[in-house]
Amino acid sequence: MNIPNKLTLLRLFLTPFILIFIYFEKFRMFALILFSIAVISDYLDGWFAVHKNMKSKFGNFIDPVTDKILIITCLTLLSFLGLFPLWIIFIIMSREFIMNGLRSVLSEGENIVGANIGGKTKFSLQSFLIFLSIIYLLSPKIYPHEFVVLLNVLLLVVVVISLISLFNFIHKNLKNIKGLLRR
């Protein structure tokens, strides 16, 4: 198993602990630390995969799945804690399932369909949103109401960028997607 895949599995392993630590007020600082480690591990696994030529079919599959698990579960928990409307999280979740399904089908054979700049931007903004949300939950009484408004505006930006990156991916791969529909 190569370094990028180990880093991805580390992120997958950390996810339930991040969720538990977000849920329990006393442990939210640990959630912030572990979430930061998870996000850094994502950037490092991508760097190793690209710059050290360590791409693999397993990594191409497990990395985006792990990212989805981390982001969607954190956003869902933050929604249940009252920070975000659940219907917006549902839109993000739907985009992730559609995108992952398309990437998996289009990656059949020897082609590896990797992440594009829209997906990387989306992940960065989602991570930033979760990071700021955990900071807010550490001491919600010291932050003004405008901070929650800022979090919700950032969430809407994440939704828009998520949908734009999905439409760009579909447009870029429209010929291949049409070929799949003819099968």
N, C-alpha and C positions, 0 to 999 in steps of 0.2 A: 504494500500500500504506500503510495507516494505522499509527500508532504501536503499538497493541497487537499487530498482526501482525508488525511488525518485532521487537518484544521476544520474541515467541514463537519466531520464526525464529532469533534470537540464542541462545535457550535450546537449541534443537535443534542449532545449530552447536557449542555448548559441550559438549554431552553426550559425544561421543567423547573429547574432551580430558580431561574429568573422569574418565572410565573409565580412560584410560591413566595419568593421574596417581595414581589410587587404586591401580592395580595395582603401579606401581613405587614402592617405599618412599621413595626419595630425593625424589619429587615430590608427596608426599601433602599438603604444605602448599598447593601450587598447586591441588590437587583441592579442598581446603577452601575456598579463596578463590573458585574458579570455581563451585563448587556454591552458595556463598552468593550470588554474582551471579545465578546461574540462578534461585534461589528468589525473590530480590528482583524479578527481571524478571517472574516469574509474578504476583506481587502487583501490580506496576505495570501490567502489561497488563490485568489485571482491573479495576483502578481506572480506567484510561483508557477501557476499553470501557463500563463502567457509568456513571461520573460525567461523562464527556465525550461520551457517546452515540456511541461508535465501535464498536459491535457490528457484526459481519459474519458472513455464512454461512461464509466461509473461516475466520475466526477461531474460530467455534463448532466447526468441524471440527478445525482444526489444533492449537488450544490443548490440548484434552484428550489428543489423540494424542501431542503433544510431552511433556506431563506424564507420560503412561504410559511413554513411551520412557525419559525421564530416571529416573523412580523404579524401574521394573522392571529396567532394566539395572544400575543401581547396587545394588539389593538382590540381584540375581542374582550380581553380581561379589562382593559382600560375603559371600554364601553360599559361593561357591567359595573365598574366602579363609578360610573356616572360622568365620565369625561366627554364621551362622544356618543352620538346617536348610532344605534346598532345598524340601521338601514344603510348608513354610509360605509360601515365596515363590510356589510354584505356586498356592496358594489365593488369594493377593493378585492374581496374574496372571490367574487365571480370572475373578475378580470384575471386573477392569478390562476384559477382553474382553467379558464379558456386558454390563456397564454401557455401554461405548462402542457396542456393537452396538445396544442398545435406544435409546440417545440418537440414534444416526444414523437409525434407522428411524422413530422418533417425530418427528424433526425434518424429515421430508420435507415438501415444500411450503413454506409461508411460516412455519410454526411453528419457533421456535428453542428447544430444550430446553436451558437452561443448567445450570450447576452449582448444587447446593443446599448448604445449610450442612453437611450430613453429608459431602459430597464435599470441601468446603473444609477441614473439620476433619481429615479423613483425609489430605489432601495435606500439611497443616501437620505432623501427627504423623509421617508418613512422612519428610518433609524433616528434621524434628528428629532422628529415628532415624538417618538417613544421616549427618547432621552430627555427631552424637555418635559414630557408628561410625568416621568418618574421624578424629576427634580421638583415639579409642582407638588406631587403627592408627598414628597418628603416634609413639606411645611406649607400646606395650602393656605393657612391663615395669614401668612406674611406676604402673599402675592395678591395684587389687586385683581379685580374681576376682569380687567383688560387682558390679563395673562391667559385666562381661559378662552377669551375671545380670540387671542392670537393663536392658541392651540387649535381652535376650530377652523380658523382661516387657513392655517398650515395644513390641516386635514383636507380641506377643500382643494387646496393646491395639489396635494398628493393625489386626490381623486382625479383631477383634471389631467395631471401628468401621466397617471396610470392609464387612463383611457386613451390619451394621445399616443403613448408608446405602444399600446395594443393596436390601435388603428394603423400606426406607422409600420408595425411588424406585419400586419395583415396585408397592407398595401405593398410592402417590399416583397412578400412571399405569395402574392396573389396568384401567380401562375402555378406555383406548386400546390397551393390550396385548391385551386380549380381542378388540377390533375387528380387530387385525392377524391374530390367529389364525383369525378367520372368513373372511379373504380367500382 
